[in-house]
Amino acid sequence: MESLSGKIAAVTGGTRGIGRAIAERLLRDGVKVAICGRGRDSVERAVDELGKIGPLFGYPADVSQPEAVADFFHAVDEALGGLDILVNNAGAGVFRKTGEMTIAEWRHNIDLNLNGVFYCSREALARFRQRGGGHIVNISSLAGKNPFSGGAGYNASKFGLNGFSEAMLLDHRHDNVRVCSIAPGSVATEFGGPSHRQGDVSWMIAPEDVAEVVALVLRMPARTMVSYLEMRPARPKK
Ligand SMILES: NC(=O)c1ccc[n+]([C@@H]2O[C@H](COP(=O)([O-])OP(=O)(O)OC[C@H]3O[C@@H](n4cnc5c(N)ncnc54)[C@H](OP(=O)(O)O)[C@@H]3O)[C@@H](O)[C@H]2O)c1
């Protein structure tokens, strides 16, 4: 397995949940990490807490806004001096039956979970070109393969993300770029809002488990690319 020590990674949506666990895991592996999220306070809090583990740079940015994404990557260049790894993690879901969904809700799913991944990947690929390669990990979802009622907008964004990931892989693998989509089932985070996950969440995947898999994928020898990987709660609620 390859060492990640000294590499530079950007993790979108790194202020809580899965992204925060990934940032922490990479810091423990000696990676210099940049995170973003929309909230200035939550970015600062994450930097205060995780910055004790290793070099962590935080920048408030909404990844559904191409200008904000460009600013984030320029700030990462200046703060950390390059980019080897991008984890497209920032994501959300507005769950509504198709006929009841507003155009703003539809756009929110697609702008964040699909367009935002393109904006960030585009910035990363430009930097990988200069450095001779890099690795992109996209946090997709089992909802990218399994449609469900009320999930049309979220399903469409994650189905789209899976197709985008694979095409990007085919576009750039001969440029030493590796691309992986990780598709978890239910993870114990604040996804859907703090009140969404109430009661016993011990049956769910822990964010740290997803982070462990991200680290495993990134540490694969350069000859090997894990391109798609599913994670499920071993014993989901009956
Ligand atoms: N939890 C699950 O069950 C589950 C299952 C499968 C896949 N996933 C996927 O895993 C990823 C992370 O989800 P999570 O469960 O960790 O969610 P979460 O706990 O709600 O965390 C989401 C993170 O993304 C950031 N974020 C949200 N909108 C953003 C935007 N427009 N620009 C930049 N950052 C933004 C949030 O910070 P701010 O709010 O401050 O912006 C936060 O740091 C998502 O792509 C989700 O689709 C989650």
Ligand as a Chemical Component Dictionary entry (heavy atoms), coordinates in Angstrom:
data_LIG
# 
_chem_comp.id                   LIG 
_chem_comp.type                 NON-POLYMER 
_chem_comp.pdbx_formal_charge   0 
_chem_comp.three_letter_code    LIG 
# 
loop_
_chem_comp_atom.comp_id 
_chem_comp_atom.atom_id 
_chem_comp_atom.alt_atom_id 
_chem_comp_atom.type_symbol 
_chem_comp_atom.charge 
_chem_comp_atom.model_Cartn_x 
_chem_comp_atom.model_Cartn_y 
_chem_comp_atom.model_Cartn_z 
_chem_comp_atom.pdbx_ordinal 
LIG N1  N1  N 0  -25.716 10.131 5.747  1  
LIG C1  C1  C 0  -26.120 9.212  4.889  2  
LIG O1  O1  O 0  -26.968 8.345  5.211  3  
LIG C2  C2  C 0  -25.537 9.153  3.502  4  
LIG C3  C3  C 0  -25.716 7.972  2.761  5  
LIG C4  C4  C 0  -25.170 7.906  1.470  6  
LIG C5  C5  C 0  -24.488 8.972  0.956  7  
LIG N2  N2  N 1  -24.339 10.119 1.688  8  
LIG C6  C6  C 0  -23.603 11.227 1.075  9  
LIG O2  O2  O 0  -22.507 11.557 1.910  10 
LIG C7  C7  C 0  -22.167 12.930 1.722  11 
LIG C8  C8  C 0  -22.012 13.601 3.069  12 
LIG O3  O3  O 0  -23.225 13.493 3.771  13 
LIG P1  P1  P 0  -23.346 13.552 5.365  14 
LIG O4  O4  O 0  -24.270 12.478 5.760  15 
LIG O5  O5  O -1 -22.014 13.619 5.992  16 
LIG O6  O6  O 0  -24.142 14.945 5.503  17 
LIG P2  P2  P 0  -24.082 16.110 6.620  18 
LIG O7  O7  O 0  -23.813 15.519 7.971  19 
LIG O8  O8  O 0  -25.312 16.909 6.401  20 
LIG O9  O9  O 0  -22.783 16.969 6.194  21 
LIG C9  C9  C 0  -22.774 17.634 4.964  22 
LIG C10 C10 C 0  -21.514 18.470 4.846  23 
LIG O10 O10 O 0  -21.537 19.121 3.552  24 
LIG C11 C11 C 0  -21.497 20.532 3.746  25 
LIG N3  N3  N 0  -22.302 21.167 2.704  26 
LIG C12 C12 C 0  -23.638 21.102 2.508  27 
LIG N4  N4  N 0  -24.001 21.844 1.455  28 
LIG C13 C13 C 0  -22.856 22.403 0.978  29 
LIG C14 C14 C 0  -22.571 23.276 -0.084 30 
LIG N5  N5  N 0  -23.532 23.755 -0.889 31 
LIG N6  N6  N 0  -21.283 23.650 -0.298 32 
LIG C15 C15 C 0  -20.293 23.193 0.510  33 
LIG N7  N7  N 0  -20.503 22.359 1.538  34 
LIG C16 C16 C 0  -21.773 21.972 1.767  35 
LIG C17 C17 C 0  -22.029 20.764 5.165  36 
LIG O11 O11 O 0  -21.587 21.992 5.721  37 
LIG P3  P3  P 0  -22.521 23.337 5.611  38 
LIG O12 O12 O 0  -23.908 22.942 5.948  39 
LIG O13 O13 O 0  -21.904 24.282 6.589  40 
LIG O14 O14 O 0  -22.381 23.824 4.212  41 
LIG C18 C18 C 0  -21.410 19.573 5.888  42 
LIG O15 O15 O 0  -20.048 19.826 6.174  43 
LIG C19 C19 C 0  -23.253 13.515 0.823  44 
LIG O16 O16 O 0  -22.794 13.589 -0.510 45 
LIG C20 C20 C 0  -24.391 12.505 0.937  46 
LIG O17 O17 O 0  -25.205 12.505 -0.218 47 
LIG C21 C21 C 0  -24.840 10.244 2.960  48 
# 
loop_
_chem_comp_bond.comp_id 
_chem_comp_bond.atom_id_1 
_chem_comp_bond.atom_id_2 
_chem_comp_bond.value_order 
_chem_comp_bond.pdbx_ordinal 
LIG N1  C1  SING 1  
LIG C1  O1  DOUB 2  
LIG C1  C2  SING 3  
LIG C2  C3  SING 4  
LIG C2  C21 DOUB 5  
LIG C3  C4  DOUB 6  
LIG C4  C5  SING 7  
LIG C5  N2  DOUB 8  
LIG N2  C6  SING 9  
LIG N2  C21 SING 10 
LIG C6  O2  SING 11 
LIG C6  C20 SING 12 
LIG O2  C7  SING 13 
LIG C7  C8  SING 14 
LIG C7  C19 SING 15 
LIG C8  O3  SING 16 
LIG O3  P1  SING 17 
LIG P1  O4  DOUB 18 
LIG P1  O5  SING 19 
LIG P1  O6  SING 20 
LIG O6  P2  SING 21 
LIG P2  O7  DOUB 22 
LIG P2  O8  SING 23 
LIG P2  O9  SING 24 
LIG O9  C9  SING 25 
LIG C9  C10 SING 26 
LIG C10 O10 SING 27 
LIG C10 C18 SING 28 
LIG O10 C11 SING 29 
LIG C11 N3  SING 30 
LIG C11 C17 SING 31 
LIG N3  C12 SING 32 
LIG N3  C16 SING 33 
LIG C12 N4  DOUB 34 
LIG N4  C13 SING 35 
LIG C13 C14 SING 36 
LIG C13 C16 DOUB 37 
LIG C14 N5  SING 38 
LIG C14 N6  DOUB 39 
LIG N6  C15 SING 40 
LIG C15 N7  DOUB 41 
LIG N7  C16 SING 42 
LIG C17 O11 SING 43 
LIG C17 C18 SING 44 
LIG O11 P3  SING 45 
LIG P3  O12 DOUB 46 
LIG P3  O13 SING 47 
LIG P3  O14 SING 48 
LIG C18 O15 SING 49 
LIG C19 O16 SING 50 
LIG C19 C20 SING 51 
LIG C20 O17 SING 52 
# 
